[in-house]
């Protein structure tokens, strides 16, 4: 399972909206200032499709996550589930 914690600020909202379009993501808004995005499989995001500036893109994981970054490039990030100990 993959869980992304996305800060509830306008700059990061395109990430939440992109995940809403995926059929396999469940999204919950926290009262503590973030969105919790959960998927049973991997989550793949594309920077250009979300129209994110590079500074926002590289701050994608500032809210935290449960999972493993399998790919993190200039345009694409792919997060997979992991059973590795933290």
Biopython code that builds the backbone (N, CA, C, O; Angstrom):
import numpy as np
from Bio.PDB.StructureBuilder import StructureBuilder

atoms = [
    (1, "UNK", "N", (0.834, -1.171, 0.000)),
    (1, "UNK", "CA", (0.000, 0.000, 0.000)),
    (1, "UNK", "C", (0.885, 1.243, 0.000)),
    (1, "UNK", "O", (1.952, 1.268, 0.615)),
    (2, "UNK", "N", (0.416, 2.272, -0.705)),
    (2, "UNK", "CA", (1.114, 3.555, -0.780)),
    (2, "UNK", "C", (0.232, 4.614, -0.130)),
    (2, "UNK", "O", (-0.975, 4.647, -0.367)),
    (3, "UNK", "N", (0.821, 5.469, 0.681)),
    (3, "UNK", "CA", (0.112, 6.604, 1.261)),
    (3, "UNK", "C", (0.968, 7.848, 1.068)),
    (3, "UNK", "O", (2.132, 7.887, 1.465)),
    (4, "UNK", "N", (0.368, 8.868, 0.451)),
    (4, "UNK", "CA", (1.010, 10.165, 0.319)),
    (4, "UNK", "C", (0.276, 11.142, 1.222)),
    (4, "UNK", "O", (-0.953, 11.133, 1.293)),
    (5, "UNK", "N", (1.026, 11.974, 1.903)),
    (5, "UNK", "CA", (0.451, 13.049, 2.715)),
    (5, "UNK", "C", (0.792, 14.349, 1.998)),
    (5, "UNK", "O", (1.958, 14.736, 1.915)),
    (6, "UNK", "N", (-0.223, 15.010, 1.488)),
    (6, "UNK", "CA", (-0.024, 16.208, 0.676)),
    (6, "UNK", "C", (-0.526, 17.418, 1.445)),
    (6, "UNK", "O", (-1.669, 17.444, 1.902)),
    (7, "UNK", "N", (0.333, 18.417, 1.585)),
    (7, "UNK", "CA", (-0.037, 19.615, 2.319)),
    (7, "UNK", "C", (-1.259, 20.280, 1.692)),
    (7, "UNK", "O", (-1.374, 20.351, 0.468)),
    (8, "UNK", "N", (-2.161, 20.762, 2.526)),
    (8, "UNK", "CA", (-3.386, 21.415, 2.081)),
    (8, "UNK", "C", (-3.115, 22.900, 1.828)),
    (8, "UNK", "O", (-3.532, 23.768, 2.595)),
    (9, "UNK", "N", (-2.403, 23.163, 0.729)),
    (9, "UNK", "CA", (-2.136, 24.522, 0.273)),
    (9, "UNK", "C", (-2.399, 24.546, -1.234)),
    (9, "UNK", "O", (-2.252, 23.521, -1.899)),
    (10, "UNK", "N", (-2.785, 25.700, -1.778)),
    (10, "UNK", "CA", (-3.146, 25.765, -3.199)),
    (10, "UNK", "C", (-2.077, 25.236, -4.150)),
    (10, "UNK", "O", (-2.409, 24.651, -5.181)),
    (11, "UNK", "N", (-0.812, 25.430, -3.826)),
    (11, "UNK", "CA", (0.266, 24.997, -4.719)),
    (11, "UNK", "C", (0.279, 23.485, -4.916)),
    (11, "UNK", "O", (0.672, 23.008, -5.981)),
    (12, "UNK", "N", (-0.148, 22.718, -3.901)),
    (12, "UNK", "CA", (-0.121, 21.262, -3.990)),
    (12, "UNK", "C", (-1.453, 20.652, -4.417)),
    (12, "UNK", "O", (-1.540, 19.437, -4.593)),
    (13, "UNK", "N", (-2.487, 21.467, -4.585)),
    (13, "UNK", "CA", (-3.802, 20.949, -4.947)),
    (13, "UNK", "C", (-3.820, 20.174, -6.268)),
    (13, "UNK", "O", (-4.582, 19.213, -6.374)),
    (14, "UNK", "N", (-3.021, 20.538, -7.285)),
    (14, "UNK", "CA", (-3.010, 19.735, -8.512)),
    (14, "UNK", "C", (-2.631, 18.262, -8.280)),
    (14, "UNK", "O", (-3.065, 17.389, -9.031)),
    (15, "UNK", "N", (-1.840, 17.990, -7.263)),
    (15, "UNK", "CA", (-1.477, 16.605, -6.941)),
    (15, "UNK", "C", (-2.718, 15.851, -6.473)),
    (15, "UNK", "O", (-2.976, 14.727, -6.902)),
    (16, "UNK", "N", (-3.475, 16.481, -5.594)),
    (16, "UNK", "CA", (-4.710, 15.870, -5.080)),
    (16, "UNK", "C", (-5.691, 15.647, -6.221)),
    (16, "UNK", "O", (-6.290, 14.576, -6.327)),
    (17, "UNK", "N", (-5.858, 16.653, -7.078)),
    (17, "UNK", "CA", (-6.802, 16.551, -8.185)),
    (17, "UNK", "C", (-6.388, 15.462, -9.181)),
    (17, "UNK", "O", (-7.243, 14.754, -9.714)),
    (18, "UNK", "N", (-5.096, 15.327, -9.432)),
    (18, "UNK", "CA", (-4.625, 14.266, -10.326)),
    (18, "UNK", "C", (-4.948, 12.894, -9.750)),
    (18, "UNK", "O", (-5.375, 12.000, -10.481)),
    (19, "UNK", "N", (-4.748, 12.719, -8.442)),
    (19, "UNK", "CA", (-5.024, 11.432, -7.810)),
    (19, "UNK", "C", (-6.524, 11.131, -7.763)),
    (19, "UNK", "O", (-6.919, 9.966, -7.777)),
    (20, "UNK", "N", (-7.359, 12.168, -7.708)),
    (20, "UNK", "CA", (-8.817, 11.964, -7.752)),
    (20, "UNK", "C", (-9.240, 11.285, -9.051)),
    (20, "UNK", "O", (-10.213, 10.531, -9.079)),
    (21, "UNK", "N", (-8.505, 11.557, -10.119)),
    (21, "UNK", "CA", (-8.839, 10.997, -11.432)),
    (21, "UNK", "C", (-8.453, 9.525, -11.547)),
    (21, "UNK", "O", (-8.957, 8.813, -12.416)),
    (22, "UNK", "N", (-7.556, 9.068, -10.665)),
    (22, "UNK", "CA", (-7.164, 7.658, -10.670)),
    (22, "UNK", "C", (-8.244, 6.860, -9.945)),
    (22, "UNK", "O", (-8.674, 7.255, -8.861)),
    (23, "UNK", "N", (-8.677, 5.774, -10.507)),
    (23, "UNK", "CA", (-9.713, 4.965, -9.873)),
    (23, "UNK", "C", (-9.243, 4.226, -8.633)),
    (23, "UNK", "O", (-10.070, 3.782, -7.835)),
    (24, "UNK", "N", (-7.952, 4.084, -8.452)),
    (24, "UNK", "CA", (-7.433, 3.271, -7.353)),
    (24, "UNK", "C", (-6.992, 4.080, -6.132)),
    (24, "UNK", "O", (-6.473, 3.506, -5.175)),
    (25, "UNK", "N", (-7.187, 5.397, -6.147)),
    (25, "UNK", "CA", (-6.768, 6.234, -5.012)),
    (25, "UNK", "C", (-7.963, 6.634, -4.150)),
    (25, "UNK", "O", (-9.024, 7.000, -4.656)),
    (26, "UNK", "N", (-7.763, 6.555, -2.848)),
    (26, "UNK", "CA", (-8.747, 7.068, -1.888)),
    (26, "UNK", "C", (-8.146, 8.313, -1.249)),
    (26, "UNK", "O", (-6.991, 8.313, -0.823)),
    (27, "UNK", "N", (-8.938, 9.362, -1.191)),
    (27, "UNK", "CA", (-8.435, 10.637, -0.688)),
    (27, "UNK", "C", (-9.285, 11.088, 0.490)),
    (27, "UNK", "O", (-10.514, 11.083, 0.426)),
    (28, "UNK", "N", (-8.615, 11.477, 1.562)),
    (28, "UNK", "CA", (-9.295, 11.996, 2.751)),
    (28, "UNK", "C", (-8.604, 13.292, 3.163)),
    (28, "UNK", "O", (-7.377, 13.370, 3.202)),
    (29, "UNK", "N", (-9.410, 14.304, 3.468)),
    (29, "UNK", "CA", (-8.859, 15.572, 3.925)),
    (29, "UNK", "C", (-8.810, 15.568, 5.437)),
    (29, "UNK", "O", (-9.801, 15.263, 6.100)),
    (30, "UNK", "N", (-7.654, 15.907, 5.981)),
    (30, "UNK", "CA", (-7.452, 15.930, 7.423)),
    (30, "UNK", "C", (-7.752, 17.314, 7.977)),
    (30, "UNK", "O", (-7.632, 18.315, 7.272)),
    (31, "UNK", "N", (-8.136, 17.361, 9.226)),
    (31, "UNK", "CA", (-8.298, 18.648, 9.914)),
    (31, "UNK", "C", (-6.944, 19.227, 10.327)),
    (31, "UNK", "O", (-6.869, 20.333, 10.862)),
    (32, "UNK", "N", (-5.890, 18.477, 10.076)),
    (32, "UNK", "CA", (-4.545, 18.879, 10.504)),
    (32, "UNK", "C", (-3.717, 19.507, 9.384)),
    (32, "UNK", "O", (-2.508, 19.683, 9.536)),
    (33, "UNK", "N", (-4.357, 19.848, 8.257)),
    (33, "UNK", "CA", (-3.653, 20.587, 7.218)),
    (33, "UNK", "C", (-3.050, 19.772, 6.094)),
    (33, "UNK", "O", (-2.107, 20.222, 5.444)),
    (34, "UNK", "N", (-3.571, 18.588, 5.854)),
    (34, "UNK", "CA", (-3.048, 17.795, 4.747)),
    (34, "UNK", "C", (-4.133, 16.884, 4.184)),
    (34, "UNK", "O", (-5.171, 16.668, 4.809)),
    (35, "UNK", "N", (-3.869, 16.353, 2.988)),
    (35, "UNK", "CA", (-4.693, 15.313, 2.377)),
    (35, "UNK", "C", (-3.949, 13.997, 2.532)),
    (35, "UNK", "O", (-2.722, 13.954, 2.442)),
    (36, "UNK", "N", (-4.689, 12.935, 2.764)),
    (36, "UNK", "CA", (-4.116, 11.586, 2.817)),
    (36, "UNK", "C", (-4.573, 10.859, 1.561)),
    (36, "UNK", "O", (-5.768, 10.625, 1.376)),
    (37, "UNK", "N", (-3.641, 10.505, 0.710)),
    (37, "UNK", "CA", (-3.941, 9.810, -0.537)),
    (37, "UNK", "C", (-3.414, 8.386, -0.407)),
    (37, "UNK", "O", (-2.219, 8.169, -0.210)),
    (38, "UNK", "N", (-4.314, 7.428, -0.519)),
    (38, "UNK", "CA", (-3.949, 6.025, -0.314)),
    (38, "UNK", "C", (-4.291, 5.223, -1.560)),
    (38, "UNK", "O", (-5.340, 5.426, -2.171)),
    (39, "UNK", "N", (-3.404, 4.315, -1.930)),
    (39, "UNK", "CA", (-3.620, 3.435, -3.076)),
    (39, "UNK", "C", (-3.090, 2.050, -2.746)),
    (39, "UNK", "O", (-2.067, 1.906, -2.078)),
    (40, "UNK", "N", (-3.796, 1.037, -3.219)),
    (40, "UNK", "CA", (-3.338, -0.333, -2.975)),
    (40, "UNK", "C", (-2.159, -0.679, -3.875)),
    (40, "UNK", "O", (-1.351, -1.543, -3.534)),
    (41, "UNK", "N", (-2.056, -0.015, -5.017)),
    (41, "UNK", "CA", (-0.934, -0.223, -5.930)),
    (41, "UNK", "C", (-0.068, 1.014, -5.987)),
    (41, "UNK", "O", (-0.090, 1.845, -5.078)),
    (42, "UNK", "N", (0.686, 1.131, -7.047)),
    (42, "UNK", "CA", (1.591, 2.271, -7.174)),
    (42, "UNK", "C", (0.840, 3.541, -7.557)),
    (42, "UNK", "O", (-0.280, 3.493, -8.065)),
    (43, "UNK", "N", (1.478, 4.666, -7.305)),
    (43, "UNK", "CA", (0.977, 5.972, -7.730)),
    (43, "UNK", "C", (2.042, 6.582, -8.630)),
    (43, "UNK", "O", (3.199, 6.723, -8.233)),
    (44, "UNK", "N", (1.642, 6.941, -9.844)),
    (44, "UNK", "CA", (2.546, 7.584, -10.784)),
    (44, "UNK", "C", (1.999, 8.974, -11.100)),
    (44, "UNK", "O", (0.836, 9.130, -11.472)),
    (45, "UNK", "N", (2.861, 9.977, -10.943)),
    (45, "UNK", "CA", (2.461, 11.363, -11.194)),
    (45, "UNK", "C", (3.361, 11.967, -12.255)),
    (45, "UNK", "O", (4.540, 11.630, -12.354)),
    (46, "UNK", "N", (2.786, 12.872, -13.053)),
    (46, "UNK", "CA", (3.519, 13.548, -14.106)),
    (46, "UNK", "C", (3.479, 15.049, -13.861)),
    (46, "UNK", "O", (2.402, 15.636, -13.755)),
    (47, "UNK", "N", (4.631, 15.658, -13.772)),
    (47, "UNK", "CA", (4.730, 17.080, -13.449)),
    (47, "UNK", "C", (4.039, 17.963, -14.481)),
    (47, "UNK", "O", (3.277, 18.861, -14.120)),
    (48, "UNK", "N", (4.296, 17.718, -15.746)),
    (48, "UNK", "CA", (3.712, 18.559, -16.793)),
    (48, "UNK", "C", (2.192, 18.401, -16.860)),
    (48, "UNK", "O", (1.479, 19.380, -17.079)),
    (49, "UNK", "N", (1.703, 17.201, -16.678)),
    (49, "UNK", "CA", (0.257, 16.983, -16.708)),
    (49, "UNK", "C", (-0.441, 17.743, -15.588)),
    (49, "UNK", "O", (-1.584, 18.176, -15.740)),
    (50, "UNK", "N", (0.255, 17.903, -14.457)),
    (50, "UNK", "CA", (-0.322, 18.627, -13.325)),
    (50, "UNK", "C", (0.026, 20.115, -13.375)),
    (50, "UNK", "O", (-0.449, 20.894, -12.549)),
    (51, "UNK", "N", (0.854, 20.506, -14.344)),
    (51, "UNK", "CA", (1.288, 21.892, -14.532)),
    (51, "UNK", "C", (1.959, 22.461, -13.272)),
    (51, "UNK", "O", (1.697, 23.592, -12.862)),
    (52, "UNK", "N", (2.823, 21.648, -12.681)),
    (52, "UNK", "CA", (3.557, 22.083, -11.495)),
    (52, "UNK", "C", (4.881, 22.708, -11.886)),
    (52, "UNK", "O", (5.563, 22.225, -12.790)),
    (53, "UNK", "N", (5.238, 23.775, -11.208)),
    (53, "UNK", "CA", (6.560, 24.374, -11.370)),
    (53, "UNK", "C", (7.585, 23.448, -10.705)),
    (53, "UNK", "O", (7.237, 22.714, -9.781)),
    (54, "UNK", "N", (8.848, 23.472, -11.164)),
    (54, "UNK", "CA", (9.855, 22.580, -10.591)),
    (54, "UNK", "C", (10.004, 22.684, -9.073)),
    (54, "UNK", "O", (10.202, 21.663, -8.415)),
    (55, "UNK", "N", (9.916, 23.875, -8.504)),
    (55, "UNK", "CA", (10.085, 24.011, -7.050)),
    (55, "UNK", "C", (9.002, 23.251, -6.292)),
    (55, "UNK", "O", (9.283, 22.648, -5.256)),
    (56, "UNK", "N", (7.784, 23.270, -6.787)),
    (56, "UNK", "CA", (6.687, 22.526, -6.150)),
    (56, "UNK", "C", (6.903, 21.028, -6.371)),
    (56, "UNK", "O", (6.717, 20.228, -5.454)),
    (57, "UNK", "N", (7.295, 20.656, -7.582)),
    (57, "UNK", "CA", (7.537, 19.253, -7.914)),
    (57, "UNK", "C", (8.564, 18.626, -6.977)),
    (57, "UNK", "O", (8.352, 17.527, -6.464)),
    (58, "UNK", "N", (9.667, 19.318, -6.755)),
    (58, "UNK", "CA", (10.717, 18.757, -5.917)),
    (58, "UNK", "C", (10.370, 18.805, -4.429)),
    (58, "UNK", "O", (11.069, 18.207, -3.612)),
    (59, "UNK", "N", (9.299, 19.509, -4.076)),
    (59, "UNK", "CA", (8.799, 19.522, -2.703)),
    (59, "UNK", "C", (7.600, 18.606, -2.513)),
    (59, "UNK", "O", (6.902, 18.681, -1.502)),
    (60, "UNK", "N", (7.371, 17.749, -3.482)),
    (60, "UNK", "CA", (6.214, 16.855, -3.502)),
    (60, "UNK", "C", (6.026, 16.054, -2.219)),
    (60, "UNK", "O", (4.892, 15.854, -1.785)),
    (61, "UNK", "N", (7.102, 15.597, -1.609)),
    (61, "UNK", "CA", (7.006, 14.710, -0.450)),
    (61, "UNK", "C", (7.189, 15.423, 0.887)),
    (61, "UNK", "O", (7.475, 14.773, 1.893)),
    (62, "UNK", "N", (7.033, 16.735, 0.919)),
    (62, "UNK", "CA", (7.225, 17.467, 2.168)),
    (62, "UNK", "C", (6.203, 17.100, 3.233)),
    (62, "UNK", "O", (6.465, 17.274, 4.423)),
    (63, "UNK", "N", (5.044, 16.597, 2.827)),
    (63, "UNK", "CA", (4.031, 16.166, 3.789)),
    (63, "UNK", "C", (4.306, 14.780, 4.347)),
    (63, "UNK", "O", (3.758, 14.413, 5.386)),
    (64, "UNK", "N", (5.141, 14.010, 3.674)),
    (64, "UNK", "CA", (5.483, 12.653, 4.099)),
    (64, "UNK", "C", (4.830, 11.607, 3.224)),
    (64, "UNK", "O", (4.013, 11.922, 2.359)),
    (65, "UNK", "N", (5.195, 10.366, 3.455)),
    (65, "UNK", "CA", (4.630, 9.249, 2.685)),
    (65, "UNK", "C", (4.944, 7.921, 3.368)),
    (65, "UNK", "O", (5.860, 7.817, 4.183)),
    (66, "UNK", "N", (4.168, 6.929, 3.014)),
    (66, "UNK", "CA", (4.451, 5.531, 3.353)),
    (66, "UNK", "C", (4.572, 4.827, 2.019)),
    (66, "UNK", "O", (3.596, 4.728, 1.276)),
    (67, "UNK", "N", (5.733, 4.348, 1.716)),
    (67, "UNK", "CA", (5.986, 3.711, 0.432)),
    (67, "UNK", "C", (7.442, 3.889, 0.074)),
    (67, "UNK", "O", (8.253, 4.320, 0.894)),
    (68, "UNK", "N", (7.761, 3.553, -1.156)),
    (68, "UNK", "CA", (9.138, 3.638, -1.637)),
    (68, "UNK", "C", (9.136, 4.345, -2.981)),
    (68, "UNK", "O", (8.330, 4.030, -3.856)),
    (69, "UNK", "N", (10.036, 5.297, -3.140)),
    (69, "UNK", "CA", (10.147, 5.997, -4.415)),
    (69, "UNK", "C", (10.894, 5.083, -5.375)),
    (69, "UNK", "O", (12.083, 4.816, -5.201)),
    (70, "UNK", "N", (10.179, 4.608, -6.392)),
    (70, "UNK", "CA", (10.790, 3.717, -7.379)),
    (70, "UNK", "C", (11.406, 4.507, -8.526)),
    (70, "UNK", "O", (12.347, 4.046, -9.173)),
    (71, "UNK", "N", (10.868, 5.702, -8.773)),
    (71, "UNK", "CA", (11.373, 6.560, -9.847)),
    (71, "UNK", "C", (11.085, 8.005, -9.459)),
    (71, "UNK", "O", (9.978, 8.324, -9.024)),
    (72, "UNK", "N", (12.063, 8.868, -9.612)),
    (72, "UNK", "CA", (11.858, 10.285, -9.354)),
    (72, "UNK", "C", (12.709, 11.063, -10.350)),
    (72, "UNK", "O", (13.912, 11.243, -10.159)),
    (73, "UNK", "N", (12.058, 11.519, -11.412)),
    (73, "UNK", "CA", (12.764, 12.273, -12.438)),
    (73, "UNK", "C", (12.213, 13.682, -12.565)),
    (73, "UNK", "O", (11.415, 14.126, -11.741)),
    (74, "UNK", "N", (12.644, 14.370, -13.594)),
    (74, "UNK", "CA", (12.208, 15.750, -13.816)),
    (74, "UNK", "C", (10.728, 15.833, -14.154)),
    (74, "UNK", "O", (10.093, 16.854, -13.891)),
    (75, "UNK", "N", (10.170, 14.776, -14.733)),
    (75, "UNK", "CA", (8.780, 14.819, -15.183)),
    (75, "UNK", "C", (7.874, 13.775, -14.533)),
    (75, "UNK", "O", (6.660, 13.966, -14.476)),
    (76, "UNK", "N", (8.438, 12.692, -14.050)),
    (76, "UNK", "CA", (7.633, 11.586, -13.534)),
    (76, "UNK", "C", (8.140, 11.110, -12.180)),
    (76, "UNK", "O", (9.344, 11.030, -11.938)),
    (77, "UNK", "N", (7.199, 10.801, -11.314)),
    (77, "UNK", "CA", (7.532, 10.157, -10.047)),
    (77, "UNK", "C", (6.627, 8.941, -9.904)),
    (77, "UNK", "O", (5.440, 8.991, -10.228)),
    (78, "UNK", "N", (7.205, 7.852, -9.415)),
    (78, "UNK", "CA", (6.441, 6.616, -9.210)),
    (78, "UNK", "C", (6.749, 6.112, -7.807)),
    (78, "UNK", "O", (7.901, 5.872, -7.445)),
    (79, "UNK", "N", (5.667, 5.958, -7.020)),
    (79, "UNK", "CA", (5.795, 5.479, -5.638)),
    (79, "UNK", "C", (5.114, 4.124, -5.557)),
    (79, "UNK", "O", (3.990, 3.949, -6.026)),
    (80, "UNK", "N", (5.812, 3.165, -4.952)),
    (80, "UNK", "CA", (5.293, 1.809, -4.825)),
    (80, "UNK", "C", (5.192, 1.448, -3.341)),
    (80, "UNK", "O", (5.823, 2.063, -2.481)),
    (81, "UNK", "N", (4.390, 0.448, -3.084)),
    (81, "UNK", "CA", (4.292, -0.050, -1.714)),
    (81, "UNK", "C", (5.574, -0.766, -1.322)),
    (81, "UNK", "O", (6.339, -1.199, -2.184)),
    (82, "UNK", "N", (5.805, -0.888, -0.033)),
    (82, "UNK", "CA", (7.008, -1.542, 0.428)),
    (82, "UNK", "C", (6.711, -2.264, 1.735)),
    (82, "UNK", "O", (5.806, -1.883, 2.478)),
    (83, "UNK", "N", (7.465, -3.283, 1.998)),
    (83, "UNK", "CA", (7.361, -3.954, 3.291)),
    (83, "UNK", "C", (8.658, -3.816, 4.073)),
    (83, "UNK", "O", (8.898, -4.542, 5.038)),
    (84, "UNK", "N", (9.489, -2.875, 3.644)),
    (84, "UNK", "CA", (10.736, -2.615, 4.358)),
    (84, "UNK", "C", (10.437, -1.903, 5.663)),
    (84, "UNK", "O", (9.510, -1.098, 5.751)),
    (85, "UNK", "N", (11.230, -2.208, 6.669)),
    (85, "UNK", "CA", (11.072, -1.532, 7.951)),
    (85, "UNK", "C", (11.498, -0.084, 7.846)),
    (85, "UNK", "O", (12.422, 0.242, 7.100)),
    (86, "UNK", "N", (10.835, 0.785, 8.584)),
    (86, "UNK", "CA", (11.196, 2.207, 8.581)),
    (86, "UNK", "C", (12.426, 2.434, 9.413)),
    (86, "UNK", "O", (12.888, 3.568, 9.535)),
]
sb = StructureBuilder()
sb.init_structure("model")
sb.init_model(0)
sb.init_chain("A")
sb.init_seg("    ")
for serial, (resi, resn, name, xyz) in enumerate(atoms, 1):
    if name == "N":
        sb.init_residue(resn, " ", resi, " ")
    sb.init_atom(name, np.array(xyz, "f"), 0.0, 1.0, " ", f" {name:<3s}", serial, name[0])
structure = sb.get_structure()
